[in-house]
């Protein structure tokens, strides 16, 4: 279950961005989450894609792109 803490943090970040009505920098947040949760075993691209999907489903504005996987 090493993915669960990462999933919860993604949900928190998206919820916070929605509540504050702030644009979310996908690349920066994905990098921070990867550094904070290496035990999850996901790549930077996977985390960014998940963030992007969650942001889109909530109608939150996003910026930034992840050019390469770590």
mmCIF file of the N, C-alpha and C atoms, coordinates in Angstrom:
data_MODEL
# 
_entry.id   MODEL 
# 
loop_
_atom_site.group_PDB 
_atom_site.id 
_atom_site.type_symbol 
_atom_site.label_atom_id 
_atom_site.label_alt_id 
_atom_site.label_comp_id 
_atom_site.label_asym_id 
_atom_site.label_entity_id 
_atom_site.label_seq_id 
_atom_site.pdbx_PDB_ins_code 
_atom_site.Cartn_x 
_atom_site.Cartn_y 
_atom_site.Cartn_z 
_atom_site.occupancy 
_atom_site.B_iso_or_equiv 
_atom_site.pdbx_formal_charge 
_atom_site.auth_seq_id 
_atom_site.auth_comp_id 
_atom_site.auth_asym_id 
_atom_site.auth_atom_id 
_atom_site.pdbx_PDB_model_num 
ATOM 1   N N  . UNK A 1 1  ? 0.793   -1.200 0.000   1.00 0.00 ? 1  UNK A N  1 
ATOM 2   C CA . UNK A 1 1  ? 0.000   0.000  0.000   1.00 0.00 ? 1  UNK A CA 1 
ATOM 3   C C  . UNK A 1 1  ? 0.842   1.274  0.000   1.00 0.00 ? 1  UNK A C  1 
ATOM 4   N N  . UNK A 1 2  ? 2.022   1.253  -0.595  1.00 0.00 ? 2  UNK A N  1 
ATOM 5   C CA . UNK A 1 2  ? 2.827   2.471  -0.616  1.00 0.00 ? 2  UNK A CA 1 
ATOM 6   C C  . UNK A 1 2  ? 2.248   3.568  -1.494  1.00 0.00 ? 2  UNK A C  1 
ATOM 7   N N  . UNK A 1 3  ? 1.277   3.263  -2.343  1.00 0.00 ? 3  UNK A N  1 
ATOM 8   C CA . UNK A 1 3  ? 0.681   4.270  -3.212  1.00 0.00 ? 3  UNK A CA 1 
ATOM 9   C C  . UNK A 1 3  ? -0.365  5.106  -2.491  1.00 0.00 ? 3  UNK A C  1 
ATOM 10  N N  . UNK A 1 4  ? -0.953  4.579  -1.436  1.00 0.00 ? 4  UNK A N  1 
ATOM 11  C CA . UNK A 1 4  ? -2.034  5.269  -0.748  1.00 0.00 ? 4  UNK A CA 1 
ATOM 12  C C  . UNK A 1 4  ? -1.653  6.662  -0.243  1.00 0.00 ? 4  UNK A C  1 
ATOM 13  N N  . UNK A 1 5  ? -0.522  6.851  0.439   1.00 0.00 ? 5  UNK A N  1 
ATOM 14  C CA . UNK A 1 5  ? -0.174  8.209  0.887   1.00 0.00 ? 5  UNK A CA 1 
ATOM 15  C C  . UNK A 1 5  ? -0.037  9.197  -0.275  1.00 0.00 ? 5  UNK A C  1 
ATOM 16  N N  . UNK A 1 6  ? 0.513   8.725  -1.392  1.00 0.00 ? 6  UNK A N  1 
ATOM 17  C CA . UNK A 1 6  ? 0.636   9.593  -2.571  1.00 0.00 ? 6  UNK A CA 1 
ATOM 18  C C  . UNK A 1 6  ? -0.749  9.953  -3.110  1.00 0.00 ? 6  UNK A C  1 
ATOM 19  N N  . UNK A 1 7  ? -1.628  8.988  -3.202  1.00 0.00 ? 7  UNK A N  1 
ATOM 20  C CA . UNK A 1 7  ? -2.982  9.238  -3.704  1.00 0.00 ? 7  UNK A CA 1 
ATOM 21  C C  . UNK A 1 7  ? -3.721  10.233 -2.812  1.00 0.00 ? 7  UNK A C  1 
ATOM 22  N N  . UNK A 1 8  ? -3.569  10.079 -1.526  1.00 0.00 ? 8  UNK A N  1 
ATOM 23  C CA . UNK A 1 8  ? -4.213  11.010 -0.592  1.00 0.00 ? 8  UNK A CA 1 
ATOM 24  C C  . UNK A 1 8  ? -3.664  12.421 -0.750  1.00 0.00 ? 8  UNK A C  1 
ATOM 25  N N  . UNK A 1 9  ? -2.367  12.530 -0.945  1.00 0.00 ? 9  UNK A N  1 
ATOM 26  C CA . UNK A 1 9  ? -1.750  13.850 -1.112  1.00 0.00 ? 9  UNK A CA 1 
ATOM 27  C C  . UNK A 1 9  ? -2.205  14.503 -2.414  1.00 0.00 ? 9  UNK A C  1 
ATOM 28  N N  . UNK A 1 10 ? -2.327  13.707 -3.471  1.00 0.00 ? 10 UNK A N  1 
ATOM 29  C CA . UNK A 1 10 ? -2.836  14.238 -4.737  1.00 0.00 ? 10 UNK A CA 1 
ATOM 30  C C  . UNK A 1 10 ? -4.241  14.794 -4.535  1.00 0.00 ? 10 UNK A C  1 
ATOM 31  N N  . UNK A 1 11 ? -5.076  14.035 -3.848  1.00 0.00 ? 11 UNK A N  1 
ATOM 32  C CA . UNK A 1 11 ? -6.444  14.487 -3.572  1.00 0.00 ? 11 UNK A CA 1 
ATOM 33  C C  . UNK A 1 11 ? -6.434  15.773 -2.756  1.00 0.00 ? 11 UNK A C  1 
ATOM 34  N N  . UNK A 1 12 ? -5.544  15.864 -1.771  1.00 0.00 ? 12 UNK A N  1 
ATOM 35  C CA . UNK A 1 12 ? -5.444  17.072 -0.949  1.00 0.00 ? 12 UNK A CA 1 
ATOM 36  C C  . UNK A 1 12 ? -5.028  18.286 -1.779  1.00 0.00 ? 12 UNK A C  1 
ATOM 37  N N  . UNK A 1 13 ? -4.040  18.091 -2.638  1.00 0.00 ? 13 UNK A N  1 
ATOM 38  C CA . UNK A 1 13 ? -3.534  19.200 -3.463  1.00 0.00 ? 13 UNK A CA 1 
ATOM 39  C C  . UNK A 1 13 ? -4.626  19.710 -4.403  1.00 0.00 ? 13 UNK A C  1 
ATOM 40  N N  . UNK A 1 14 ? -5.326  18.789 -5.038  1.00 0.00 ? 14 UNK A N  1 
ATOM 41  C CA . UNK A 1 14 ? -6.383  19.176 -5.970  1.00 0.00 ? 14 UNK A CA 1 
ATOM 42  C C  . UNK A 1 14 ? -7.521  19.870 -5.223  1.00 0.00 ? 14 UNK A C  1 
ATOM 43  N N  . UNK A 1 15 ? -7.899  19.326 -4.088  1.00 0.00 ? 15 UNK A N  1 
ATOM 44  C CA . UNK A 1 15 ? -8.964  19.914 -3.285  1.00 0.00 ? 15 UNK A CA 1 
ATOM 45  C C  . UNK A 1 15 ? -8.581  21.325 -2.826  1.00 0.00 ? 15 UNK A C  1 
ATOM 46  N N  . UNK A 1 16 ? -7.339  21.485 -2.394  1.00 0.00 ? 16 UNK A N  1 
ATOM 47  C CA . UNK A 1 16 ? -6.870  22.795 -1.946  1.00 0.00 ? 16 UNK A CA 1 
ATOM 48  C C  . UNK A 1 16 ? -6.884  23.805 -3.089  1.00 0.00 ? 16 UNK A C  1 
ATOM 49  N N  . UNK A 1 17 ? -6.446  23.396 -4.262  1.00 0.00 ? 17 UNK A N  1 
ATOM 50  C CA . UNK A 1 17 ? -6.450  24.305 -5.416  1.00 0.00 ? 17 UNK A CA 1 
ATOM 51  C C  . UNK A 1 17 ? -7.873  24.711 -5.771  1.00 0.00 ? 17 UNK A C  1 
ATOM 52  N N  . UNK A 1 18 ? -8.794  23.769 -5.671  1.00 0.00 ? 18 UNK A N  1 
ATOM 53  C CA . UNK A 1 18 ? -10.184 24.074 -5.977  1.00 0.00 ? 18 UNK A CA 1 
ATOM 54  C C  . UNK A 1 18 ? -10.771 25.031 -4.938  1.00 0.00 ? 18 UNK A C  1 
ATOM 55  N N  . UNK A 1 19 ? -10.494 24.751 -3.676  1.00 0.00 ? 19 UNK A N  1 
ATOM 56  C CA . UNK A 1 19 ? -11.026 25.586 -2.603  1.00 0.00 ? 19 UNK A CA 1 
ATOM 57  C C  . UNK A 1 19 ? -10.491 27.011 -2.695  1.00 0.00 ? 19 UNK A C  1 
ATOM 58  N N  . UNK A 1 20 ? -9.225  27.150 -3.009  1.00 0.00 ? 20 UNK A N  1 
ATOM 59  C CA . UNK A 1 20 ? -8.609  28.476 -3.098  1.00 0.00 ? 20 UNK A CA 1 
ATOM 60  C C  . UNK A 1 20 ? -8.790  29.132 -4.462  1.00 0.00 ? 20 UNK A C  1 
ATOM 61  N N  . UNK A 1 21 ? -9.345  28.364 -5.402  1.00 0.00 ? 21 UNK A N  1 
ATOM 62  C CA . UNK A 1 21 ? -9.542  28.843 -6.772  1.00 0.00 ? 21 UNK A CA 1 
ATOM 63  C C  . UNK A 1 21 ? -8.238  29.340 -7.373  1.00 0.00 ? 21 UNK A C  1 
ATOM 64  N N  . UNK A 1 22 ? -7.230  28.500 -7.220  1.00 0.00 ? 22 UNK A N  1 
ATOM 65  C CA . UNK A 1 22 ? -5.896  28.836 -7.723  1.00 0.00 ? 22 UNK A CA 1 
ATOM 66  C C  . UNK A 1 22 ? -5.486  27.886 -8.831  1.00 0.00 ? 22 UNK A C  1 
ATOM 67  N N  . UNK A 1 23 ? -4.696  28.410 -9.728  1.00 0.00 ? 23 UNK A N  1 
ATOM 68  C CA . UNK A 1 23 ? -4.130  27.611 -10.811 1.00 0.00 ? 23 UNK A CA 1 
ATOM 69  C C  . UNK A 1 23 ? -3.088  26.657 -10.208 1.00 0.00 ? 23 UNK A C  1 
ATOM 70  N N  . UNK A 1 24 ? -3.065  25.453 -10.696 1.00 0.00 ? 24 UNK A N  1 
ATOM 71  C CA . UNK A 1 24 ? -2.144  24.446 -10.183 1.00 0.00 ? 24 UNK A CA 1 
ATOM 72  C C  . UNK A 1 24 ? -1.020  24.223 -11.188 1.00 0.00 ? 24 UNK A C  1 
ATOM 73  N N  . UNK A 1 25 ? 0.215   24.349 -10.752 1.00 0.00 ? 25 UNK A N  1 
ATOM 74  C CA . UNK A 1 25 ? 1.379   24.096 -11.596 1.00 0.00 ? 25 UNK A CA 1 
ATOM 75  C C  . UNK A 1 25 ? 1.675   22.599 -11.536 1.00 0.00 ? 25 UNK A C  1 
ATOM 76  N N  . UNK A 1 26 ? 1.209   21.880 -12.536 1.00 0.00 ? 26 UNK A N  1 
ATOM 77  C CA . UNK A 1 26 ? 1.301   20.422 -12.556 1.00 0.00 ? 26 UNK A CA 1 
ATOM 78  C C  . UNK A 1 26 ? 2.744   19.948 -12.435 1.00 0.00 ? 26 UNK A C  1 
ATOM 79  N N  . UNK A 1 27 ? 3.639   20.514 -13.218 1.00 0.00 ? 27 UNK A N  1 
ATOM 80  C CA . UNK A 1 27 ? 5.035   20.065 -13.214 1.00 0.00 ? 27 UNK A CA 1 
ATOM 81  C C  . UNK A 1 27 ? 5.684   20.251 -11.849 1.00 0.00 ? 27 UNK A C  1 
ATOM 82  N N  . UNK A 1 28 ? 5.484   21.404 -11.251 1.00 0.00 ? 28 UNK A N  1 
ATOM 83  C CA . UNK A 1 28 ? 6.100   21.681 -9.952  1.00 0.00 ? 28 UNK A CA 1 
ATOM 84  C C  . UNK A 1 28 ? 5.526   20.784 -8.857  1.00 0.00 ? 28 UNK A C  1 
ATOM 85  N N  . UNK A 1 29 ? 4.204   20.633 -8.853  1.00 0.00 ? 29 UNK A N  1 
ATOM 86  C CA . UNK A 1 29 ? 3.569   19.805 -7.820  1.00 0.00 ? 29 UNK A CA 1 
ATOM 87  C C  . UNK A 1 29 ? 3.949   18.345 -7.999  1.00 0.00 ? 29 UNK A C  1 
ATOM 88  N N  . UNK A 1 30 ? 3.985   17.872 -9.236  1.00 0.00 ? 30 UNK A N  1 
ATOM 89  C CA . UNK A 1 30 ? 4.368   16.478 -9.488  1.00 0.00 ? 30 UNK A CA 1 
ATOM 90  C C  . UNK A 1 30 ? 5.787   16.203 -8.996  1.00 0.00 ? 30 UNK A C  1 
ATOM 91  N N  . UNK A 1 31 ? 6.670   17.132 -9.226  1.00 0.00 ? 31 UNK A N  1 
ATOM 92  C CA . UNK A 1 31 ? 8.056   16.972 -8.777  1.00 0.00 ? 31 UNK A CA 1 
ATOM 93  C C  . UNK A 1 31 ? 8.141   16.914 -7.247  1.00 0.00 ? 31 UNK A C  1 
ATOM 94  N N  . UNK A 1 32 ? 7.405   17.799 -6.590  1.00 0.00 ? 32 UNK A N  1 
ATOM 95  C CA . UNK A 1 32 ? 7.382   17.793 -5.125  1.00 0.00 ? 32 UNK A CA 1 
ATOM 96  C C  . UNK A 1 32 ? 6.806   16.482 -4.581  1.00 0.00 ? 32 UNK A C  1 
ATOM 97  N N  . UNK A 1 33 ? 5.739   16.009 -5.200  1.00 0.00 ? 33 UNK A N  1 
ATOM 98  C CA . UNK A 1 33 ? 5.121   14.763 -4.744  1.00 0.00 ? 33 UNK A CA 1 
ATOM 99  C C  . UNK A 1 33 ? 6.034   13.562 -4.981  1.00 0.00 ? 33 UNK A C  1 
ATOM 100 N N  . UNK A 1 34 ? 6.745   13.566 -6.096  1.00 0.00 ? 34 UNK A N  1 
ATOM 101 C CA . UNK A 1 34 ? 7.690   12.473 -6.367  1.00 0.00 ? 34 UNK A CA 1 
ATOM 102 C C  . UNK A 1 34 ? 8.789   12.445 -5.312  1.00 0.00 ? 34 UNK A C  1 
ATOM 103 N N  . UNK A 1 35 ? 9.306   13.611 -4.975  1.00 0.00 ? 35 UNK A N  1 
ATOM 104 C CA . UNK A 1 35 ? 10.351  13.698 -3.948  1.00 0.00 ? 35 UNK A CA 1 
ATOM 105 C C  . UNK A 1 35 ? 9.834   13.275 -2.574  1.00 0.00 ? 35 UNK A C  1 
ATOM 106 N N  . UNK A 1 36 ? 8.580   13.594 -2.282  1.00 0.00 ? 36 UNK A N  1 
ATOM 107 C CA . UNK A 1 36 ? 8.004   13.297 -0.974  1.00 0.00 ? 36 UNK A CA 1 
ATOM 108 C C  . UNK A 1 36 ? 7.547   11.835 -0.841  1.00 0.00 ? 36 UNK A C  1 
ATOM 109 N N  . UNK A 1 37 ? 7.294   11.180 -1.975  1.00 0.00 ? 37 UNK A N  1 
ATOM 110 C CA . UNK A 1 37 ? 6.746   9.820  -1.927  1.00 0.00 ? 37 UNK A CA 1 
ATOM 111 C C  . UNK A 1 37 ? 7.470   8.863  -2.870  1.00 0.00 ? 37 UNK A C  1 
ATOM 112 N N  . UNK A 1 38 ? 8.783   8.709  -2.716  1.00 0.00 ? 38 UNK A N  1 
ATOM 113 C CA . UNK A 1 38 ? 9.510   7.793  -3.603  1.00 0.00 ? 38 UNK A CA 1 
ATOM 114 C C  . UNK A 1 38 ? 9.104   6.330  -3.399  1.00 0.00 ? 38 UNK A C  1 
ATOM 115 N N  . UNK A 1 39 ? 8.588   6.021  -2.215  1.00 0.00 ? 39 UNK A N  1 
ATOM 116 C CA . UNK A 1 39 ? 8.192   4.645  -1.908  1.00 0.00 ? 39 UNK A CA 1 
ATOM 117 C C  . UNK A 1 39 ? 7.030   4.166  -2.767  1.00 0.00 ? 39 UNK A C  1 
ATOM 118 N N  . UNK A 1 40 ? 6.296   5.100  -3.368  1.00 0.00 ? 40 UNK A N  1 
ATOM 119 C CA . UNK A 1 40 ? 5.144   4.733  -4.191  1.00 0.00 ? 40 UNK A CA 1 
ATOM 120 C C  . UNK A 1 40 ? 5.578   4.072  -5.504  1.00 0.00 ? 40 UNK A C  1 
ATOM 121 N N  . UNK A 1 41 ? 6.792   4.368  -5.947  1.00 0.00 ? 41 UNK A N  1 
ATOM 122 C CA . UNK A 1 41 ? 7.316   3.726  -7.144  1.00 0.00 ? 41 UNK A CA 1 
ATOM 123 C C  . UNK A 1 41 ? 6.734   4.231  -8.451  1.00 0.00 ? 41 UNK A C  1 
ATOM 124 N N  . UNK A 1 42 ? 6.220   5.455  -8.464  1.00 0.00 ? 42 UNK A N  1 
ATOM 125 C CA . UNK A 1 42 ? 5.652   6.023  -9.685  1.00 0.00 ? 42 UNK A CA 1 
ATOM 126 C C  . UNK A 1 42 ? 6.616   7.032  -10.283 1.00 0.00 ? 42 UNK A C  1 
ATOM 127 N N  . UNK A 1 43 ? 6.549   7.177  -11.591 1.00 0.00 ? 43 UNK A N  1 
ATOM 128 C CA . UNK A 1 43 ? 7.412   8.132  -12.282 1.00 0.00 ? 43 UNK A CA 1 
ATOM 129 C C  . UNK A 1 43 ? 6.814   9.540  -12.197 1.00 0.00 ? 43 UNK A C  1 
ATOM 130 N N  . UNK A 1 44 ? 7.628   10.504 -12.525 1.00 0.00 ? 44 UNK A N  1 
ATOM 131 C CA . UNK A 1 44 ? 7.180   11.892 -12.563 1.00 0.00 ? 44 UNK A CA 1 
ATOM 132 C C  . UNK A 1 44 ? 6.028   12.046 -13.557 1.00 0.00 ? 44 UNK A C  1 
ATOM 133 N N  . UNK A 1 45 ? 6.136   11.399 -14.677 1.00 0.00 ? 45 UNK A N  1 
ATOM 134 C CA . UNK A 1 45 ? 5.088   11.472 -15.694 1.00 0.00 ? 45 UNK A CA 1 
ATOM 135 C C  . UNK A 1 45 ? 3.789   10.859 -15.203 1.00 0.00 ? 45 UNK A C  1 
ATOM 136 N N  . UNK A 1 46 ? 3.857   9.740  -14.523 1.00 0.00 ? 46 UNK A N  1 
ATOM 137 C CA . UNK A 1 46 ? 2.645   9.106  -13.998 1.00 0.00 ? 46 UNK A CA 1 
ATOM 138 C C  . UNK A 1 46 ? 1.945   10.009 -12.979 1.00 0.00 ? 46 UNK A C  1 
ATOM 139 N N  . UNK A 1 47 ? 2.734   10.608 -12.106 1.00 0.00 ? 47 UNK A N  1 
ATOM 140 C CA . UNK A 1 47 ? 2.160   11.503 -11.100 1.00 0.00 ? 47 UNK A CA 1 
ATOM 141 C C  . UNK A 1 47 ? 1.542   12.728 -11.779 1.00 0.00 ? 47 UNK A C  1 
ATOM 142 N N  . UNK A 1 48 ? 2.248   13.301 -12.738 1.00 0.00 ? 48 UNK A N  1 
ATOM 143 C CA . UNK A 1 48 ? 1.733   14.469 -13.452 1.00 0.00 ? 48 UNK A CA 1 
ATOM 144 C C  . UNK A 1 48 ? 0.454   14.124 -14.208 1.00 0.00 ? 48 UNK A C  1 
ATOM 145 N N  . UNK A 1 49 ? 0.422   12.967 -14.839 1.00 0.00 ? 49 UNK A N  1 
ATOM 146 C CA . UNK A 1 49 ? -0.787  12.550 -15.563 1.00 0.00 ? 49 UNK A CA 1 
ATOM 147 C C  . UNK A 1 49 ? -1.972  12.404 -14.619 1.00 0.00 ? 49 UNK A C  1 
ATOM 148 N N  . UNK A 1 50 ? -1.731  11.824 -13.461 1.00 0.00 ? 50 UNK A N  1 
ATOM 149 C CA . UNK A 1 50 ? -2.801  11.662 -12.474 1.00 0.00 ? 50 UNK A CA 1 
ATOM 150 C C  . UNK A 1 50 ? -3.283  13.024 -11.990 1.00 0.00 ? 50 UNK A C  1 
ATOM 151 N N  . UNK A 1 51 ? -2.363  13.904 -11.692 1.00 0.00 ? 51 UNK A N  1 
ATOM 152 C CA . UNK A 1 51 ? -2.738  15.262 -11.290 1.00 0.00 ? 51 UNK A CA 1 
ATOM 153 C C  . UNK A 1 51 ? -3.570  15.937 -12.374 1.00 0.00 ? 51 UNK A C  1 
ATOM 154 N N  . UNK A 1 52 ? -3.109  15.821 -13.613 1.00 0.00 ? 52 UNK A N  1 
ATOM 155 C CA . UNK A 1 52 ? -3.800  16.440 -14.737 1.00 0.00 ? 52 UNK A CA 1 
ATOM 156 C C  . UNK A 1 52 ? -5.228  15.905 -14.863 1.00 0.00 ? 52 UNK A C  1 
ATOM 157 N N  . UNK A 1 53 ? -5.401  14.600 -14.715 1.00 0.00 ? 53 UNK A N  1 
ATOM 158 C CA . UNK A 1 53 ? -6.732  13.987 -14.788 1.00 0.00 ? 53 UNK A CA 1 
ATOM 159 C C  . UNK A 1 53 ? -7.632  14.481 -13.665 1.00 0.00 ? 53 UNK A C  1 
ATOM 160 N N  . UNK A 1 54 ? -7.093  14.547 -12.459 1.00 0.00 ? 54 UNK A N  1 
ATOM 161 C CA . UNK A 1 54 ? -7.884  14.998 -11.311 1.00 0.00 ? 54 UNK A CA 1 
ATOM 162 C C  . UNK A 1 54 ? -8.260  16.471 -11.435 1.00 0.00 ? 54 UNK A C  1 
ATOM 163 N N  . UNK A 1 55 ? -7.324  17.260 -11.882 1.00 0.00 ? 55 UNK A N  1 
ATOM 164 C CA . UNK A 1 55 ? -7.573  18.695 -12.073 1.00 0.00 ? 55 UNK A CA 1 
ATOM 165 C C  . UNK A 1 55 ? -8.657  18.897 -13.127 1.00 0.00 ? 55 UNK A C  1 
ATOM 166 N N  . UNK A 1 56 ? -8.562  18.168 -14.214 1.00 0.00 ? 56 UNK A N  1 
ATOM 167 C CA . UNK A 1 56 ? -9.554  18.293 -15.289 1.00 0.00 ? 56 UNK A CA 1 
ATOM 168 C C  . UNK A 1 56 ? -10.938 17.871 -14.800 1.00 0.00 ? 56 UNK A C  1 
ATOM 169 N N  . UNK A 1 57 ? -10.997 16.828 -14.004 1.00 0.00 ? 57 UNK A N  1 
ATOM 170 C CA . UNK A 1 57 ? -12.296 16.350 -13.526 1.00 0.00 ? 57 UNK A CA 1 
ATOM 171 C C  . UNK A 1 57 ? -12.952 17.337 -12.560 1.00 0.00 ? 57 UNK A C  1 
ATOM 172 N N  . UNK A 1 58 ? -12.152 18.190 -11.943 1.00 0.00 ? 58 UNK A N  1 
ATOM 173 C CA . UNK A 1 58 ? -12.666 19.176 -10.997 1.00 0.00 ? 58 UNK A CA 1 
ATOM 174 C C  . UNK A 1 58 ? -12.827 20.559 -11.621 1.00 0.00 ? 58 UNK A C  1 
ATOM 175 N N  . UNK A 1 59 ? -12.397 20.707 -12.870 1.00 0.00 ? 59 UNK A N  1 
ATOM 176 C CA . UNK A 1 59 ? -12.536 21.995 -13.551 1.00 0.00 ? 59 UNK A CA 1 
ATOM 177 C C  . UNK A 1 59 ? -11.577 23.052 -13.053 1.00 0.00 ? 59 UNK A C  1 
ATOM 178 N N  . UNK A 1 60 ? -10.417 22.645 -12.588 1.00 0.00 ? 60 UNK A N  1 
ATOM 179 C CA . UNK A 1 60 ? -9.411  23.569 -12.071 1.00 0.00 ? 60 UNK A CA 1 
ATOM 180 C C  . UNK A 1 60 ? -8.447  23.928 -13.196 1.00 0.00 ? 60 UNK A C  1 
ATOM 181 N N  . UNK A 1 61 ? -8.015  25.173 -13.228 1.00 0.00 ? 61 UNK A N  1 
ATOM 182 C CA . UNK A 1 61 ? -7.023  25.585 -14.220 1.00 0.00 ? 61 UNK A CA 1 
ATOM 183 C C  . UNK A 1 61 ? -5.668  25.028 -13.832 1.00 0.00 ? 61 UNK A C  1 
ATOM 184 N N  . UNK A 1 62 ? -4.924  24.600 -14.846 1.00 0.00 ? 62 UNK A N  1 
ATOM 185 C CA . UNK A 1 62 ? -3.588  24.046 -14.604 1.00 0.00 ? 62 UNK A CA 1 
ATOM 186 C C  . UNK A 1 62 ? -2.613  24.658 -15.568 1.00 0.00 ? 62 UNK A C  1 
ATOM 187 N N  . UNK A 1 63 ? -1.363  24.579 -15.188 1.00 0.00 ? 63 UNK A N  1 
ATOM 188 C CA . UNK A 1 63 ? -0.288  25.047 -16.062 1.00 0.00 ? 63 UNK A CA 1 
ATOM 189 C C  . UNK A 1 63 ? 0.892   24.123 -15.900 1.00 0.00 ? 63 UNK A C  1 
ATOM 190 N N  . UNK A 1 64 ? 1.791   24.181 -16.842 1.00 0.00 ? 64 UNK A N  1 
ATOM 191 C CA . UNK A 1 64 ? 3.023   23.400 -16.755 1.00 0.00 ? 64 UNK A CA 1 
ATOM 192 C C  . UNK A 1 64 ? 2.896   22.055 -17.425 1.00 0.00 ? 64 UNK A C  1 
ATOM 193 N N  . UNK A 1 65 ? 4.012   21.620 -17.931 1.00 0.00 ? 65 UNK A N  1 
ATOM 194 C CA . UNK A 1 65 ? 4.075   20.312 -18.583 1.00 0.00 ? 65 UNK A CA 1 
ATOM 195 C C  . UNK A 1 65 ? 5.284   19.575 -18.055 1.00 0.00 ? 65 UNK A C  1 
ATOM 196 N N  . UNK A 1 66 ? 5.189   18.290 -18.042 1.00 0.00 ? 66 UNK A N  1 
ATOM 197 C CA . UNK A 1 66 ? 6.317   17.468 -17.626 1.00 0.00 ? 66 UNK A CA 1 
ATOM 198 C C  . UNK A 1 66 ? 6.935   16.905 -18.884 1.00 0.00 ? 66 UNK A C  1 
ATOM 199 N N  . UNK A 1 67 ? 8.170   17.278 -19.139 1.00 0.00 ? 67 UNK A N  1 
ATOM 200 C CA . UNK A 1 67 ? 8.815   16.919 -20.381 1.00 0.00 ? 67 UNK A CA 1 
ATOM 201 C C  . UNK A 1 67 ? 9.403   15.514 -20.367 1.00 0.00 ? 67 UNK A C  1 
ATOM 202 N N  . UNK A 1 68 ? 9.831   15.068 -19.214 1.00 0.00 ? 68 UNK A N  1 
ATOM 203 C CA . UNK A 1 68 ? 10.469  13.765 -19.171 1.00 0.00 ? 68 UNK A CA 1 
ATOM 204 C C  . UNK A 1 68 ? 10.204  13.068 -17.861 1.00 0.00 ? 68 UNK A C  1 
ATOM 205 N N  . UNK A 1 69 ? 10.351  11.786 -17.881 1.00 0.00 ? 69 UNK A N  1 
ATOM 206 C CA . UNK A 1 69 ? 10.108  10.972 -16.714 1.00 0.00 ? 69 UNK A CA 1 
ATOM 207 C C  . UNK A 1 69 ? 11.382  10.868 -15.880 1.00 0.00 ? 69 UNK A C  1 
ATOM 208 N N  . UNK A 1 70 ? 11.213  10.739 -14.581 1.00 0.00 ? 70 UNK A N  1 
ATOM 209 C CA . UNK A 1 70 ? 12.362  10.532 -13.699 1.00 0.00 ? 70 UNK A CA 1 
ATOM 210 C C  . UNK A 1 70 ? 12.539  9.062  -13.442 1.00 0.00 ? 70 UNK A C  1 
# 
